[in-house]
Amino acid sequence: MTRLLPLLPLLLAACGAPPAPVATPSPEAVLPDDVRWVGTSAEYRAIVLQTYRAATDAVRAAAAGRAPGSWAVILDADETILDNSEHERRLARTGGSFSDATWVPWVRERSAPVIPGAAEFIATVQRAGGVVAVVTNRADSLCSDTRANLEAVGVRAEIVLCKPPGQSDKNPRFASVASGSADGAPGPLAVLAWLGDNIHDFPGRSQDDRDDPAALADFGRRWFVLPNPMYGSWQR
């Protein structure tokens, strides 16, 4: 009987029996592992929640005794507050690559969901008297759409600074938040924490710092990084 088992499909076909159905992979199963991990894994959700909880504790401690409106936190937008994995799914399914032709319409949809833990962290900062500044490298021309998407997920940041033409370096915008010259700033602000998914979301840092423990010393203290295996400056 064991020897006949491989022949059973042929015998059944000869008898007119319908062939066994072929399993169709789910849409998620055919995606690249990096996109699928962000979209479906428990580990991704656990890590981002863990990061926001640690940041909450650190900011509460650093803000103790400070006057309301005298301090701030700075966050990136994409993959820090807003989840763009749906845009990555679309690219993967069509075989496309990142370009303004796909990115701009996606941003204008204003439909990116919130990263777990982000809205709660921001609300906690604001209740404690902090100013929330979002510093993003979305183009200035997309800033109104970015604000609308943030508000749609419950985030009403006092300051939103998008990328001026030709200036991807965030450090001048970080400085404008601290000096109080940024639109929406009530005055000079002590920046207590930065959150982002890219090394360039942190003041003065770059990929060159990866082997320098001193350059990375503030992570987990006042700098908090979220995972993004889908894209980033590490690719370059």
Rosetta constraint file for C-alpha pairs under 8 A:
AtomPair CA 1 CA 5 HARMONIC 6.67 0.50
AtomPair CA 4 CA 8 HARMONIC 6.49 0.50
AtomPair CA 7 CA 11 HARMONIC 6.29 0.50
AtomPair CA 8 CA 12 HARMONIC 6.01 0.50
AtomPair CA 9 CA 13 HARMONIC 6.12 0.50
AtomPair CA 9 CA 19 HARMONIC 7.45 0.50
AtomPair CA 10 CA 14 HARMONIC 6.17 0.50
AtomPair CA 11 CA 15 HARMONIC 6.33 0.50
AtomPair CA 12 CA 16 HARMONIC 6.40 0.50
AtomPair CA 12 CA 17 HARMONIC 5.15 0.50
AtomPair CA 12 CA 18 HARMONIC 7.68 0.50
AtomPair CA 12 CA 19 HARMONIC 7.87 0.50
AtomPair CA 13 CA 17 HARMONIC 5.29 0.50
AtomPair CA 13 CA 18 HARMONIC 6.77 0.50
AtomPair CA 13 CA 19 HARMONIC 6.83 0.50
AtomPair CA 25 CA 29 HARMONIC 5.98 0.50
AtomPair CA 25 CA 30 HARMONIC 6.97 0.50
AtomPair CA 26 CA 30 HARMONIC 7.02 0.50
AtomPair CA 27 CA 31 HARMONIC 7.10 0.50
AtomPair CA 28 CA 36 HARMONIC 6.21 0.50
AtomPair CA 29 CA 36 HARMONIC 7.42 0.50
AtomPair CA 31 CA 35 HARMONIC 6.52 0.50
AtomPair CA 31 CA 36 HARMONIC 5.93 0.50
AtomPair CA 31 CA 89 HARMONIC 7.04 0.50
AtomPair CA 31 CA 92 HARMONIC 6.38 0.50
AtomPair CA 31 CA 93 HARMONIC 7.21 0.50
AtomPair CA 32 CA 36 HARMONIC 6.19 0.50
AtomPair CA 32 CA 92 HARMONIC 7.23 0.50
AtomPair CA 33 CA 37 HARMONIC 5.83 0.50
AtomPair CA 34 CA 38 HARMONIC 6.50 0.50
AtomPair CA 34 CA 229 HARMONIC 5.62 0.50
AtomPair CA 34 CA 230 HARMONIC 5.57 0.50
AtomPair CA 35 CA 39 HARMONIC 6.20 0.50
AtomPair CA 35 CA 85 HARMONIC 6.57 0.50
AtomPair CA 35 CA 88 HARMONIC 6.78 0.50
AtomPair CA 35 CA 89 HARMONIC 6.79 0.50
AtomPair CA 35 CA 229 HARMONIC 7.73 0.50
AtomPair CA 35 CA 230 HARMONIC 6.08 0.50
AtomPair CA 36 CA 40 HARMONIC 5.82 0.50
AtomPair CA 36 CA 41 HARMONIC 7.51 0.50
AtomPair CA 37 CA 41 HARMONIC 5.05 0.50
AtomPair CA 37 CA 44 HARMONIC 6.90 0.50
AtomPair CA 38 CA 44 HARMONIC 5.77 0.50
AtomPair CA 38 CA 85 HARMONIC 7.16 0.50
AtomPair CA 38 CA 228 HARMONIC 7.87 0.50
AtomPair CA 39 CA 85 HARMONIC 6.81 0.50
AtomPair CA 41 CA 45 HARMONIC 7.02 0.50
AtomPair CA 42 CA 46 HARMONIC 6.14 0.50
AtomPair CA 43 CA 47 HARMONIC 6.08 0.50
AtomPair CA 44 CA 48 HARMONIC 6.38 0.50
AtomPair CA 44 CA 227 HARMONIC 7.53 0.50
AtomPair CA 45 CA 49 HARMONIC 6.15 0.50
AtomPair CA 45 CA 116 HARMONIC 6.68 0.50
AtomPair CA 46 CA 50 HARMONIC 5.96 0.50
AtomPair CA 47 CA 51 HARMONIC 6.10 0.50
AtomPair CA 47 CA 226 HARMONIC 7.53 0.50
AtomPair CA 47 CA 227 HARMONIC 7.56 0.50
AtomPair CA 48 CA 52 HARMONIC 6.24 0.50
AtomPair CA 48 CA 115 HARMONIC 7.57 0.50
AtomPair CA 48 CA 116 HARMONIC 6.53 0.50
AtomPair CA 48 CA 117 HARMONIC 6.94 0.50
AtomPair CA 48 CA 226 HARMONIC 5.98 0.50
AtomPair CA 48 CA 227 HARMONIC 7.30 0.50
AtomPair CA 49 CA 53 HARMONIC 6.10 0.50
AtomPair CA 49 CA 116 HARMONIC 6.12 0.50
AtomPair CA 49 CA 117 HARMONIC 5.27 0.50
AtomPair CA 50 CA 54 HARMONIC 6.19 0.50
AtomPair CA 51 CA 55 HARMONIC 6.17 0.50
AtomPair CA 51 CA 224 HARMONIC 6.59 0.50
AtomPair CA 51 CA 225 HARMONIC 7.29 0.50
AtomPair CA 51 CA 226 HARMONIC 6.76 0.50
AtomPair CA 52 CA 56 HARMONIC 6.06 0.50
AtomPair CA 52 CA 117 HARMONIC 5.80 0.50
AtomPair CA 52 CA 118 HARMONIC 6.71 0.50
AtomPair CA 52 CA 121 HARMONIC 6.35 0.50
AtomPair CA 53 CA 57 HARMONIC 6.38 0.50
AtomPair CA 53 CA 117 HARMONIC 7.66 0.50
AtomPair CA 53 CA 121 HARMONIC 7.63 0.50
AtomPair CA 54 CA 58 HARMONIC 6.27 0.50
AtomPair CA 54 CA 220 HARMONIC 7.37 0.50
AtomPair CA 55 CA 59 HARMONIC 6.03 0.50
AtomPair CA 55 CA 121 HARMONIC 7.93 0.50
AtomPair CA 55 CA 193 HARMONIC 7.69 0.50
AtomPair CA 55 CA 220 HARMONIC 7.60 0.50
AtomPair CA 55 CA 221 HARMONIC 7.86 0.50
AtomPair CA 55 CA 222 HARMONIC 7.43 0.50
AtomPair CA 55 CA 224 HARMONIC 6.62 0.50
AtomPair CA 56 CA 60 HARMONIC 6.12 0.50
AtomPair CA 56 CA 121 HARMONIC 6.18 0.50
AtomPair CA 56 CA 124 HARMONIC 7.57 0.50
AtomPair CA 56 CA 125 HARMONIC 7.76 0.50
AtomPair CA 57 CA 61 HARMONIC 6.33 0.50
AtomPair CA 58 CA 62 HARMONIC 6.19 0.50
AtomPair CA 58 CA 221 HARMONIC 6.52 0.50
AtomPair CA 58 CA 222 HARMONIC 6.89 0.50
AtomPair CA 59 CA 63 HARMONIC 5.87 0.50
AtomPair CA 59 CA 125 HARMONIC 7.64 0.50
AtomPair CA 59 CA 192 HARMONIC 6.51 0.50
AtomPair CA 59 CA 193 HARMONIC 6.79 0.50
AtomPair CA 59 CA 222 HARMONIC 7.71 0.50
AtomPair CA 60 CA 64 HARMONIC 6.28 0.50
AtomPair CA 60 CA 125 HARMONIC 7.95 0.50
AtomPair CA 60 CA 128 HARMONIC 7.69 0.50
AtomPair CA 62 CA 192 HARMONIC 6.66 0.50
AtomPair CA 63 CA 71 HARMONIC 7.61 0.50
AtomPair CA 63 CA 128 HARMONIC 7.83 0.50
AtomPair CA 63 CA 192 HARMONIC 7.55 0.50
AtomPair CA 66 CA 70 HARMONIC 6.90 0.50
AtomPair CA 66 CA 71 HARMONIC 7.49 0.50
AtomPair CA 67 CA 71 HARMONIC 7.79 0.50
AtomPair CA 67 CA 129 HARMONIC 7.27 0.50
AtomPair CA 68 CA 128 HARMONIC 7.22 0.50
AtomPair CA 68 CA 129 HARMONIC 4.04 0.50
AtomPair CA 68 CA 130 HARMONIC 6.22 0.50
AtomPair CA 69 CA 129 HARMONIC 5.63 0.50
AtomPair CA 69 CA 130 HARMONIC 5.66 0.50
AtomPair CA 69 CA 131 HARMONIC 6.14 0.50
AtomPair CA 69 CA 186 HARMONIC 6.92 0.50
AtomPair CA 69 CA 189 HARMONIC 7.67 0.50
AtomPair CA 70 CA 129 HARMONIC 7.91 0.50
AtomPair CA 70 CA 130 HARMONIC 7.12 0.50
AtomPair CA 70 CA 131 HARMONIC 7.84 0.50
AtomPair CA 70 CA 187 HARMONIC 7.57 0.50
AtomPair CA 70 CA 188 HARMONIC 7.07 0.50
AtomPair CA 70 CA 189 HARMONIC 5.19 0.50
AtomPair CA 70 CA 190 HARMONIC 6.44 0.50
AtomPair CA 71 CA 129 HARMONIC 7.73 0.50
AtomPair CA 71 CA 130 HARMONIC 5.38 0.50
AtomPair CA 71 CA 131 HARMONIC 6.22 0.50
AtomPair CA 71 CA 189 HARMONIC 4.64 0.50
AtomPair CA 71 CA 190 HARMONIC 4.42 0.50
AtomPair CA 71 CA 191 HARMONIC 5.71 0.50
AtomPair CA 71 CA 192 HARMONIC 6.81 0.50
AtomPair CA 72 CA 130 HARMONIC 5.03 0.50
AtomPair CA 72 CA 131 HARMONIC 4.39 0.50
AtomPair CA 72 CA 132 HARMONIC 5.74 0.50
AtomPair CA 72 CA 133 HARMONIC 7.02 0.50
AtomPair CA 72 CA 189 HARMONIC 6.04 0.50
AtomPair CA 72 CA 190 HARMONIC 6.05 0.50
AtomPair CA 72 CA 191 HARMONIC 4.73 0.50
AtomPair CA 72 CA 192 HARMONIC 6.08 0.50
AtomPair CA 72 CA 193 HARMONIC 7.47 0.50
AtomPair CA 73 CA 125 HARMONIC 7.85 0.50
AtomPair CA 73 CA 130 HARMONIC 7.09 0.50
AtomPair CA 73 CA 131 HARMONIC 6.47 0.50
AtomPair CA 73 CA 132 HARMONIC 5.39 0.50
AtomPair CA 73 CA 133 HARMONIC 6.22 0.50
AtomPair CA 73 CA 191 HARMONIC 5.48 0.50
AtomPair CA 73 CA 192 HARMONIC 5.68 0.50
AtomPair CA 73 CA 193 HARMONIC 4.91 0.50
AtomPair CA 73 CA 194 HARMONIC 5.90 0.50
AtomPair CA 74 CA 132 HARMONIC 6.25 0.50
AtomPair CA 74 CA 133 HARMONIC 4.78 0.50
AtomPair CA 74 CA 134 HARMONIC 5.75 0.50
AtomPair CA 74 CA 135 HARMONIC 6.73 0.50
AtomPair CA 74 CA 174 HARMONIC 7.80 0.50
AtomPair CA 74 CA 191 HARMONIC 7.16 0.50
AtomPair CA 74 CA 193 HARMONIC 6.34 0.50
AtomPair CA 74 CA 194 HARMONIC 4.77 0.50
AtomPair CA 74 CA 195 HARMONIC 6.42 0.50
AtomPair CA 75 CA 80 HARMONIC 7.11 0.50
AtomPair CA 75 CA 81 HARMONIC 7.76 0.50
AtomPair CA 75 CA 132 HARMONIC 7.70 0.50
AtomPair CA 75 CA 133 HARMONIC 6.32 0.50
AtomPair CA 75 CA 134 HARMONIC 4.90 0.50
AtomPair CA 75 CA 135 HARMONIC 6.12 0.50
AtomPair CA 75 CA 194 HARMONIC 5.66 0.50
AtomPair CA 75 CA 195 HARMONIC 4.70 0.50
AtomPair CA 75 CA 196 HARMONIC 5.91 0.50
AtomPair CA 75 CA 201 HARMONIC 7.78 0.50
AtomPair CA 76 CA 80 HARMONIC 5.76 0.50
AtomPair CA 76 CA 81 HARMONIC 7.07 0.50
AtomPair CA 76 CA 134 HARMONIC 5.60 0.50
AtomPair CA 76 CA 135 HARMONIC 5.24 0.50
AtomPair CA 76 CA 136 HARMONIC 5.24 0.50
AtomPair CA 76 CA 195 HARMONIC 6.39 0.50
AtomPair CA 76 CA 196 HARMONIC 5.01 0.50
AtomPair CA 76 CA 197 HARMONIC 7.51 0.50
AtomPair CA 76 CA 201 HARMONIC 6.43 0.50
AtomPair CA 77 CA 81 HARMONIC 4.99 0.50
AtomPair CA 77 CA 82 HARMONIC 5.75 0.50
AtomPair CA 77 CA 134 HARMONIC 6.33 0.50
AtomPair CA 77 CA 135 HARMONIC 6.97 0.50
AtomPair CA 77 CA 136 HARMONIC 5.56 0.50
AtomPair CA 77 CA 196 HARMONIC 7.73 0.50
AtomPair CA 78 CA 82 HARMONIC 4.99 0.50
AtomPair CA 78 CA 83 HARMONIC 6.39 0.50
AtomPair CA 78 CA 84 HARMONIC 6.74 0.50
AtomPair CA 78 CA 136 HARMONIC 7.46 0.50
AtomPair CA 78 CA 197 HARMONIC 7.95 0.50
AtomPair CA 79 CA 83 HARMONIC 5.06 0.50
AtomPair CA 79 CA 84 HARMONIC 6.53 0.50
AtomPair CA 79 CA 115 HARMONIC 6.99 0.50
AtomPair CA 79 CA 196 HARMONIC 7.66 0.50
AtomPair CA 79 CA 197 HARMONIC 6.28 0.50
AtomPair CA 79 CA 226 HARMONIC 7.59 0.50
AtomPair CA 79 CA 228 HARMONIC 6.75 0.50
AtomPair CA 80 CA 115 HARMONIC 6.50 0.50
AtomPair CA 80 CA 118 HARMONIC 7.36 0.50
AtomPair CA 80 CA 195 HARMONIC 7.11 0.50
AtomPair CA 80 CA 196 HARMONIC 5.42 0.50
AtomPair CA 80 CA 197 HARMONIC 6.01 0.50
AtomPair CA 80 CA 226 HARMONIC 6.51 0.50
AtomPair CA 81 CA 114 HARMONIC 5.64 0.50
AtomPair CA 81 CA 115 HARMONIC 5.21 0.50
AtomPair CA 81 CA 118 HARMONIC 5.55 0.50
AtomPair CA 81 CA 119 HARMONIC 7.51 0.50
AtomPair CA 81 CA 150 HARMONIC 7.96 0.50
AtomPair CA 82 CA 112 HARMONIC 5.76 0.50
AtomPair CA 82 CA 113 HARMONIC 5.81 0.50
AtomPair CA 82 CA 114 HARMONIC 4.77 0.50
AtomPair CA 82 CA 115 HARMONIC 5.66 0.50
AtomPair CA 82 CA 150 HARMONIC 7.49 0.50
AtomPair CA 83 CA 112 HARMONIC 5.52 0.50
AtomPair CA 83 CA 113 HARMONIC 5.42 0.50
AtomPair CA 83 CA 114 HARMONIC 5.72 0.50
AtomPair CA 83 CA 115 HARMONIC 5.57 0.50
AtomPair CA 84 CA 88 HARMONIC 6.78 0.50
AtomPair CA 84 CA 112 HARMONIC 5.77 0.50
AtomPair CA 84 CA 113 HARMONIC 7.65 0.50
AtomPair CA 85 CA 89 HARMONIC 6.14 0.50
AtomPair CA 86 CA 90 HARMONIC 6.27 0.50
AtomPair CA 86 CA 112 HARMONIC 7.75 0.50
AtomPair CA 87 CA 91 HARMONIC 6.40 0.50
AtomPair CA 87 CA 103 HARMONIC 7.55 0.50
AtomPair CA 87 CA 106 HARMONIC 6.77 0.50
AtomPair CA 88 CA 92 HARMONIC 6.17 0.50
AtomPair CA 88 CA 230 HARMONIC 7.70 0.50
AtomPair CA 89 CA 93 HARMONIC 6.13 0.50
AtomPair CA 90 CA 94 HARMONIC 6.27 0.50
AtomPair CA 91 CA 95 HARMONIC 5.76 0.50
AtomPair CA 91 CA 96 HARMONIC 4.71 0.50
AtomPair CA 91 CA 97 HARMONIC 6.02 0.50
AtomPair CA 91 CA 98 HARMONIC 7.39 0.50
AtomPair CA 92 CA 96 HARMONIC 6.42 0.50
AtomPair CA 92 CA 97 HARMONIC 7.96 0.50
AtomPair CA 98 CA 102 HARMONIC 6.94 0.50
AtomPair CA 98 CA 103 HARMONIC 6.98 0.50
AtomPair CA 99 CA 103 HARMONIC 6.02 0.50
AtomPair CA 100 CA 104 HARMONIC 5.35 0.50
AtomPair CA 101 CA 105 HARMONIC 7.13 0.50
AtomPair CA 102 CA 106 HARMONIC 6.36 0.50
AtomPair CA 103 CA 107 HARMONIC 6.23 0.50
AtomPair CA 104 CA 108 HARMONIC 6.17 0.50
AtomPair CA 104 CA 142 HARMONIC 7.74 0.50
AtomPair CA 105 CA 109 HARMONIC 6.27 0.50
AtomPair CA 106 CA 110 HARMONIC 7.19 0.50
AtomPair CA 106 CA 111 HARMONIC 7.83 0.50
AtomPair CA 107 CA 111 HARMONIC 7.61 0.50
AtomPair CA 107 CA 112 HARMONIC 7.84 0.50
AtomPair CA 107 CA 142 HARMONIC 7.25 0.50
AtomPair CA 107 CA 145 HARMONIC 6.60 0.50
AtomPair CA 107 CA 146 HARMONIC 7.03 0.50
AtomPair CA 108 CA 142 HARMONIC 7.50 0.50
AtomPair CA 108 CA 145 HARMONIC 5.72 0.50
AtomPair CA 110 CA 145 HARMONIC 6.13 0.50
AtomPair CA 110 CA 146 HARMONIC 7.00 0.50
AtomPair CA 110 CA 148 HARMONIC 6.63 0.50
AtomPair CA 110 CA 149 HARMONIC 4.59 0.50
AtomPair CA 110 CA 152 HARMONIC 7.96 0.50
AtomPair CA 111 CA 149 HARMONIC 6.38 0.50
AtomPair CA 112 CA 149 HARMONIC 6.87 0.50
AtomPair CA 113 CA 153 HARMONIC 6.58 0.50
AtomPair CA 114 CA 118 HARMONIC 6.87 0.50
AtomPair CA 114 CA 119 HARMONIC 7.23 0.50
AtomPair CA 114 CA 153 HARMONIC 5.89 0.50
AtomPair CA 115 CA 119 HARMONIC 7.86 0.50
AtomPair CA 117 CA 121 HARMONIC 6.12 0.50
AtomPair CA 118 CA 122 HARMONIC 6.24 0.50
AtomPair CA 119 CA 123 HARMONIC 6.12 0.50
AtomPair CA 119 CA 153 HARMONIC 7.47 0.50
AtomPair CA 119 CA 154 HARMONIC 6.36 0.50
AtomPair CA 119 CA 155 HARMONIC 5.96 0.50
AtomPair CA 120 CA 124 HARMONIC 6.16 0.50
AtomPair CA 121 CA 125 HARMONIC 6.30 0.50
AtomPair CA 122 CA 126 HARMONIC 6.29 0.50
AtomPair CA 122 CA 132 HARMONIC 6.98 0.50
AtomPair CA 122 CA 155 HARMONIC 7.16 0.50
AtomPair CA 123 CA 127 HARMONIC 6.13 0.50
AtomPair CA 123 CA 155 HARMONIC 7.77 0.50
AtomPair CA 124 CA 128 HARMONIC 6.20 0.50
AtomPair CA 125 CA 129 HARMONIC 6.53 0.50
AtomPair CA 125 CA 130 HARMONIC 5.18 0.50
AtomPair CA 125 CA 131 HARMONIC 7.33 0.50
AtomPair CA 125 CA 132 HARMONIC 7.41 0.50
AtomPair CA 126 CA 130 HARMONIC 4.89 0.50
AtomPair CA 126 CA 131 HARMONIC 6.24 0.50
AtomPair CA 126 CA 132 HARMONIC 7.09 0.50
AtomPair CA 131 CA 157 HARMONIC 7.65 0.50
AtomPair CA 131 CA 158 HARMONIC 6.31 0.50
AtomPair CA 131 CA 159 HARMONIC 7.85 0.50
AtomPair CA 131 CA 185 HARMONIC 7.86 0.50
AtomPair CA 132 CA 157 HARMONIC 5.17 0.50
AtomPair CA 132 CA 158 HARMONIC 5.64 0.50
AtomPair CA 132 CA 159 HARMONIC 6.37 0.50
AtomPair CA 133 CA 157 HARMONIC 6.06 0.50
AtomPair CA 133 CA 158 HARMONIC 6.23 0.50
AtomPair CA 133 CA 159 HARMONIC 4.47 0.50
AtomPair CA 133 CA 160 HARMONIC 5.80 0.50
AtomPair CA 133 CA 161 HARMONIC 7.58 0.50
AtomPair CA 133 CA 177 HARMONIC 7.42 0.50
AtomPair CA 134 CA 157 HARMONIC 6.78 0.50
AtomPair CA 134 CA 159 HARMONIC 6.09 0.50
AtomPair CA 134 CA 160 HARMONIC 4.70 0.50
AtomPair CA 134 CA 161 HARMONIC 6.15 0.50
AtomPair CA 135 CA 160 HARMONIC 6.03 0.50
AtomPair CA 135 CA 161 HARMONIC 4.83 0.50
AtomPair CA 135 CA 162 HARMONIC 6.15 0.50
AtomPair CA 135 CA 170 HARMONIC 7.26 0.50
AtomPair CA 135 CA 173 HARMONIC 7.16 0.50
AtomPair CA 135 CA 174 HARMONIC 7.57 0.50
AtomPair CA 136 CA 160 HARMONIC 7.72 0.50
AtomPair CA 136 CA 161 HARMONIC 6.24 0.50
AtomPair CA 136 CA 162 HARMONIC 5.03 0.50
AtomPair CA 136 CA 163 HARMONIC 6.49 0.50
AtomPair CA 136 CA 170 HARMONIC 7.92 0.50
AtomPair CA 137 CA 162 HARMONIC 5.59 0.50
AtomPair CA 137 CA 163 HARMONIC 4.71 0.50
AtomPair CA 137 CA 168 HARMONIC 6.29 0.50
AtomPair CA 137 CA 170 HARMONIC 7.82 0.50
AtomPair CA 138 CA 142 HARMONIC 6.43 0.50
AtomPair CA 138 CA 143 HARMONIC 7.04 0.50
AtomPair CA 138 CA 146 HARMONIC 7.97 0.50
AtomPair CA 138 CA 162 HARMONIC 5.47 0.50
AtomPair CA 138 CA 163 HARMONIC 5.70 0.50
AtomPair CA 139 CA 143 HARMONIC 6.70 0.50
AtomPair CA 139 CA 162 HARMONIC 5.72 0.50
AtomPair CA 139 CA 163 HARMONIC 4.81 0.50
AtomPair CA 139 CA 164 HARMONIC 6.61 0.50
AtomPair CA 139 CA 165 HARMONIC 7.34 0.50
AtomPair CA 140 CA 162 HARMONIC 5.04 0.50
AtomPair CA 140 CA 163 HARMONIC 5.39 0.50
AtomPair CA 140 CA 164 HARMONIC 5.75 0.50
AtomPair CA 140 CA 165 HARMONIC 7.47 0.50
AtomPair CA 142 CA 146 HARMONIC 6.16 0.50
AtomPair CA 142 CA 162 HARMONIC 7.94 0.50
AtomPair CA 143 CA 147 HARMONIC 6.16 0.50
AtomPair CA 143 CA 160 HARMONIC 7.79 0.50
AtomPair CA 143 CA 161 HARMONIC 7.82 0.50
AtomPair CA 143 CA 162 HARMONIC 5.99 0.50
AtomPair CA 144 CA 148 HARMONIC 6.20 0.50
AtomPair CA 145 CA 149 HARMONIC 6.15 0.50
AtomPair CA 146 CA 150 HARMONIC 6.17 0.50
AtomPair CA 147 CA 151 HARMONIC 6.15 0.50
AtomPair CA 147 CA 156 HARMONIC 7.87 0.50
AtomPair CA 147 CA 160 HARMONIC 7.34 0.50
AtomPair CA 148 CA 152 HARMONIC 6.10 0.50
AtomPair CA 149 CA 153 HARMONIC 6.59 0.50
AtomPair CA 150 CA 154 HARMONIC 6.50 0.50
AtomPair CA 150 CA 155 HARMONIC 5.03 0.50
AtomPair CA 150 CA 156 HARMONIC 6.66 0.50
AtomPair CA 151 CA 155 HARMONIC 4.84 0.50
AtomPair CA 151 CA 156 HARMONIC 5.40 0.50
AtomPair CA 158 CA 184 HARMONIC 5.69 0.50
AtomPair CA 158 CA 185 HARMONIC 7.25 0.50
AtomPair CA 159 CA 182 HARMONIC 7.34 0.50
AtomPair CA 159 CA 183 HARMONIC 6.43 0.50
AtomPair CA 159 CA 184 HARMONIC 5.11 0.50
AtomPair CA 159 CA 185 HARMONIC 6.62 0.50
AtomPair CA 161 CA 173 HARMONIC 7.16 0.50
AtomPair CA 161 CA 182 HARMONIC 7.90 0.50
AtomPair CA 163 CA 167 HARMONIC 6.27 0.50
AtomPair CA 163 CA 168 HARMONIC 6.18 0.50
AtomPair CA 164 CA 168 HARMONIC 7.59 0.50
AtomPair CA 169 CA 200 HARMONIC 7.78 0.50
AtomPair CA 170 CA 174 HARMONIC 6.20 0.50
AtomPair CA 170 CA 200 HARMONIC 7.33 0.50
AtomPair CA 170 CA 201 HARMONIC 7.11 0.50
AtomPair CA 170 CA 203 HARMONIC 7.81 0.50
AtomPair CA 171 CA 175 HARMONIC 6.19 0.50
AtomPair CA 171 CA 203 HARMONIC 5.94 0.50
AtomPair CA 171 CA 204 HARMONIC 6.89 0.50
AtomPair CA 172 CA 176 HARMONIC 6.29 0.50
AtomPair CA 173 CA 177 HARMONIC 6.45 0.50
AtomPair CA 173 CA 182 HARMONIC 7.55 0.50
AtomPair CA 174 CA 178 HARMONIC 6.54 0.50
AtomPair CA 174 CA 203 HARMONIC 7.34 0.50
AtomPair CA 175 CA 179 HARMONIC 6.05 0.50
AtomPair CA 176 CA 180 HARMONIC 5.92 0.50
AtomPair CA 176 CA 181 HARMONIC 5.05 0.50
AtomPair CA 176 CA 182 HARMONIC 5.02 0.50
AtomPair CA 177 CA 181 HARMONIC 6.42 0.50
AtomPair CA 177 CA 182 HARMONIC 5.30 0.50
AtomPair CA 177 CA 185 HARMONIC 6.70 0.50
AtomPair CA 177 CA 188 HARMONIC 7.27 0.50
AtomPair CA 177 CA 189 HARMONIC 6.65 0.50
AtomPair CA 177 CA 191 HARMONIC 7.97 0.50
AtomPair CA 178 CA 188 HARMONIC 5.46 0.50
AtomPair CA 178 CA 189 HARMONIC 4.71 0.50
AtomPair CA 178 CA 190 HARMONIC 6.05 0.50
AtomPair CA 178 CA 191 HARMONIC 6.32 0.50
AtomPair CA 179 CA 187 HARMONIC 7.11 0.50
AtomPair CA 179 CA 188 HARMONIC 4.57 0.50
AtomPair CA 179 CA 189 HARMONIC 6.50 0.50
AtomPair CA 180 CA 185 HARMONIC 5.24 0.50
AtomPair CA 180 CA 186 HARMONIC 6.58 0.50
AtomPair CA 180 CA 187 HARMONIC 4.25 0.50
AtomPair CA 180 CA 188 HARMONIC 3.98 0.50
AtomPair CA 180 CA 189 HARMONIC 6.21 0.50
AtomPair CA 181 CA 185 HARMONIC 6.70 0.50
AtomPair CA 181 CA 187 HARMONIC 7.28 0.50
AtomPair CA 181 CA 188 HARMONIC 7.64 0.50
AtomPair CA 185 CA 189 HARMONIC 7.88 0.50
AtomPair CA 192 CA 222 HARMONIC 6.40 0.50
AtomPair CA 193 CA 222 HARMONIC 4.57 0.50
AtomPair CA 193 CA 223 HARMONIC 5.69 0.50
AtomPair CA 193 CA 224 HARMONIC 7.70 0.50
AtomPair CA 194 CA 201 HARMONIC 7.48 0.50
AtomPair CA 194 CA 202 HARMONIC 6.38 0.50
AtomPair CA 194 CA 222 HARMONIC 6.44 0.50
AtomPair CA 194 CA 223 HARMONIC 4.94 0.50
AtomPair CA 194 CA 224 HARMONIC 6.36 0.50
AtomPair CA 195 CA 201 HARMONIC 7.13 0.50
AtomPair CA 195 CA 202 HARMONIC 7.58 0.50
AtomPair CA 195 CA 223 HARMONIC 5.97 0.50
AtomPair CA 195 CA 224 HARMONIC 4.85 0.50
AtomPair CA 195 CA 225 HARMONIC 5.79 0.50
AtomPair CA 195 CA 226 HARMONIC 7.53 0.50
AtomPair CA 196 CA 201 HARMONIC 5.31 0.50
AtomPair CA 196 CA 202 HARMONIC 7.35 0.50
AtomPair CA 196 CA 224 HARMONIC 6.69 0.50
AtomPair CA 196 CA 225 HARMONIC 5.13 0.50
AtomPair CA 196 CA 226 HARMONIC 6.02 0.50
AtomPair CA 197 CA 201 HARMONIC 7.04 0.50
AtomPair CA 197 CA 225 HARMONIC 5.24 0.50
AtomPair CA 197 CA 226 HARMONIC 4.70 0.50
AtomPair CA 197 CA 227 HARMONIC 5.91 0.50
AtomPair CA 197 CA 228 HARMONIC 5.98 0.50
AtomPair CA 198 CA 202 HARMONIC 7.85 0.50
AtomPair CA 198 CA 225 HARMONIC 7.28 0.50
AtomPair CA 198 CA 228 HARMONIC 7.88 0.50
AtomPair CA 198 CA 232 HARMONIC 6.29 0.50
AtomPair CA 198 CA 233 HARMONIC 6.88 0.50
AtomPair CA 199 CA 205 HARMONIC 6.01 0.50
AtomPair CA 199 CA 206 HARMONIC 5.57 0.50
AtomPair CA 199 CA 207 HARMONIC 6.57 0.50
AtomPair CA 199 CA 225 HARMONIC 7.99 0.50
AtomPair CA 199 CA 233 HARMONIC 7.69 0.50
AtomPair CA 200 CA 204 HARMONIC 7.55 0.50
AtomPair CA 200 CA 205 HARMONIC 5.79 0.50
AtomPair CA 200 CA 206 HARMONIC 5.67 0.50
AtomPair CA 200 CA 233 HARMONIC 7.91 0.50
AtomPair CA 201 CA 205 HARMONIC 7.88 0.50
AtomPair CA 202 CA 223 HARMONIC 7.05 0.50
AtomPair CA 205 CA 209 HARMONIC 6.63 0.50
AtomPair CA 205 CA 215 HARMONIC 7.43 0.50
AtomPair CA 206 CA 210 HARMONIC 7.95 0.50
AtomPair CA 207 CA 233 HARMONIC 7.44 0.50
AtomPair CA 207 CA 234 HARMONIC 6.71 0.50
AtomPair CA 209 CA 213 HARMONIC 7.95 0.50
AtomPair CA 209 CA 215 HARMONIC 6.01 0.50
AtomPair CA 209 CA 216 HARMONIC 7.16 0.50
AtomPair CA 210 CA 216 HARMONIC 7.68 0.50
AtomPair CA 212 CA 216 HARMONIC 6.64 0.50
AtomPair CA 213 CA 217 HARMONIC 6.04 0.50
AtomPair CA 218 CA 222 HARMONIC 5.69 0.50
AtomPair CA 218 CA 223 HARMONIC 5.64 0.50
AtomPair CA 219 CA 223 HARMONIC 4.50 0.50
AtomPair CA 219 CA 224 HARMONIC 5.62 0.50
AtomPair CA 219 CA 225 HARMONIC 7.43 0.50
AtomPair CA 220 CA 224 HARMONIC 5.58 0.50
AtomPair CA 228 CA 232 HARMONIC 7.48 0.50
AtomPair CA 231 CA 235 HARMONIC 6.80 0.50
AtomPair CA 232 CA 236 HARMONIC 7.94 0.50
